[in-house]
Amino acid sequence: MDGPKAAKKRKLTDRTLPNAVAQHPDFAADSRMYQDLLETERKLDWTVTRKRVEVQDALSRTPTTTRTLRVFLSHTVSDQMWQTGQVPPEGGDAINFETGQGIPAWAIKIEGRLLELPNQRAKDKVTPRKFSTFVKRLIVELDRDPNLYPEGNIVEWPRVQPAVPHLDGFTIRRTGDQPTHIRIIMYLEHFPDQFKLQPELGNVLGIKEDSRVGVIQALWNYIKMQGLQDKVDRRMIRADEYLKPIFGVDQIPFQRIPELVNQFLMPPDPIILHYTIDPSVAPLERPLAWDVEVKTEDAALKNRMTAMLQTSKETIQDAAKLDEEIALHTQSLQNAHLKRTFLHSFAKDPAQFIQTWLASQSRDLESILGSGPSEGATVRAEELKRSEFFALPWVEEAVAVQEGFRQAAKGMQ
């Protein structure tokens, strides 16, 4: 069987200096410095704890940022007359209508990527997102005669999660050898969702497009700046000359603000790009590019905030070890102070010190033996009632010691 487990070592946590040491003239300067360090440490711990709570609260709302999305448009052509160098005879063998080989055609590519932030640290970089994750809906309109090209002049890509995999870009291929104008309509996927604000409310708040929370916050800031909150009932908002025609009421309950704001939110305008394909000439060597702003999650900031909340085990152990060492030194200082006080009192008046010490020890002995003035009220009162208690071997020795103390005290008087 295993032996008894070792008793767990008690850790000292009190790091406060004794008042007698702190107030002693010889140690006043050093004690003040130590107390200042303790106060600074308490303030620092409070600040760090408050910041950690703020970071946790910010992480619950997911930090966002505005990034630049660069959209690239390019096209390729195939089996055009300037490529083959001849016009194939109508119905000739050079054209395969089943495979499409030999038929003049072109293809447009729509691609995009987020631009990297300047001066970004290598450890803050994250895996780049696919282009399709930034597109909520994509519509491509081809300006062609539907009688000549029955393939369909409108191509739509709605994102349906999670059935559709993420893509780096979109490619649309069509047959033809005539110049074609293309209109590309993109509805971006913002985080959080963005809304267009109706002009009557947008002009008052000074914003055209923002998230739902952003619009409500802007309205609340306007209310505070204009002092529209009722002085008596803080739950009521007084509509001024600008808000009254918009909401149609004189007073607005605070809890109805989100409901009223939702009535003025509209879907944001899409991104519209125009592109022209001329199959009769060679495509451009470089694609055309457009930069658009998109609201997205700030992954780099989120990683830094998460790393701030994670404290390594080694750091916690080192801090605990230092705290324990400080507590041990403080306890050692307390013991040294008690020893110094004991010896100083003995050196000042040895006779009075011995007499006081003997009286103290006598009271302690009376408490232990259950005798003296407190007889009958101690834990050993029941044992004193038994006659055999006074026949124990140590009774005579205790009486002799007590009598010796009494005689010594009598001789010092």
Beta strands, then each sheet from edge to edge (+ up, - down):
strand 1: 64-78
strand 2: 105-114
strand 3: 135-143
strand 4: 154-158
strand 5: 169-175
strand 6: 180-188
strand 7: 194-197
strand 8: 209-211
strand 9: 236-238
strand 10: 251-253
strand 11: 265-266
strand 12: 271-277
strand 13: 288-297
sheet 1: 5+ 2- 1+ 13-
sheet 2: 4+ 3- 6+ 12-
sheet 3: 8+ 7- 11+
sheet 4: 9+ 10-
end
